[in-house]
């Protein structure tokens, strides 16, 4: 199993790059400008020999109750529910045959009530619960772009 994202499609902001402080590699970054909306397409591939089922998707610190300047509003075609949840969580049910792939869109938007200091970058690693006949585990999506604080996202005075 593998899961990866490509370059996000954004309105209201332009994707840029930042240098990862640990690896010193350039990574995609989404500047959190006022009213931006981005779609991040996650491609999940089943490289195994058994059918698997995709279940719960969890995106840390991006739910309705989080404090950052971005929030996940939809996972797939389903709106993220919950009032005070810090993580964005959505139930999906999709079966993948061996060799098959599934595309899953995350819609990310500006959160006016959130705070992310200008120049700060934030990274999250979503997970997808994967089940087969023998086990259940979380598949981590490790290449989501960073979210970059701007003057619009800052609550610094």
N, C-alpha and C positions, 0 to 999 in steps of 0.2 A: 504494500500500500504506500502511496505517496500523495502528498497534497502540496500544491504550489500556486502562487499568484503571479499574474503578469503585471504590466504597467496599468495603474488604475485609470479609469475614465472619469474625469472631474469637470464640474461646472462651478465657476466662481473662484477657482484657484488653479494654479499651474504646478504640476508635479516637478519637483526639483531633486537634488541629491544632497546627502550629508555624509560625512565620514564617520563610520562606526569607531568609537573610541577603543574598543577591544581588538578588532581585527584590522583596523586601519583601511578597510575597504569602503568604497562608495556604495551607498544604499539609497533607494528611492525614498523620497519624503514628501508628505502632503502638507503644505503650509495651511494652517487653520485660519483662513480668512473668513470674514463675516459672510454667513449664509452659503458657504461652500457645501457641495454635495458630490460625493464620489461613489462610484460603483467599483468594487474590487471583485474580480471573478476568480474563484478558487477552482482549480482543476484537481479532482480526486481520481486517482488511477488505481485499479486493482491489479497488481502484478502477481498475485497468488494463483493457486490452483483450485480454490474454492470460492463459491459465491459468498459475498459479505453484505451486510445490511448497515447502512449509515443511519444513525439515530440522532441524538442530541448534539447541537452545535453550541459551543460556549465561547464567547469573546470577552476576555477579562476586561475589567474597568471601563466598559463602554455601554453599560445598560442605563436605564432611566435614572437610577439613583447615584450614578458616579459623578465625580466632580471635575473631570477633564473637559476640555473644550471641544471634544468630538464625541459622538454617540452613534452606535449602530442602530439604525431605525428598522431595517428589514434584513432577514436572513432567508435567502431564497425569495419566495413570493410572500412570506409570512412576516407581518409586523411584529417587532419585539414587544412583548407585553410585560406588565409589571410596573409598579409605581416607584418602589424604593430599591429595586434590585441593582446592585453594583455591576454585575456581569450581564451582558446581553445573552440570552438563552432562547433557543428555539428548537422545537421538536421537528425532526424531519423523518421520513421513512422512505428510503430509497435502496433498492437492491442493485448490487453490481456483480455481474458475472465475471469470471476470470478474463482479464484483458480489456475489460470495459472501463469507461471513464464517465464521470458525472461533473457537470459544471454547476457551481453554486455561487450566486451573487450575494455579496454583502453590500448594503447601502449604508454609507457613513455620512453624517451631516454635522454641521456646526452646532454646538450647544451654547446658546447665549448665556446661560447661567453658569457655565463652567469657567475654570481658570487654568491656563497653561502659560507660564512666563514666556515672554518674547525670547526667541533663540533656543529655548529648551526643546529637546526632542524626546518623544515618548514612543515606546515600542510595545506591542502586545502580541501574544502568541495564542491564537484561537485553537481550539481542539474540536475534533469530531469523534463522537463515540462510534466505534466500529465493532460489529458482532459477526461472528461466524458460528459454525456448529460447535466449535471447541472452546472459544474464549471471547471475552469482551475487552477492548482496550481503547485508549484515547490516542488518536492520530493528531499530532501537533503540526500546525501550519506555521513554519518558522520564517517564512520570507515575506510576511506582510510589511508594507512600507511603514516607515516611521511617521509620526505625526509631529509637525514642527510648529512651535508656538510663534505667534506673530503679535503685533501691537493690538490687533482685534481680539485675540484670545487671552491677553494678559489682564490680570486683575491687580497688578502691581501699581501702587500709587506713588 
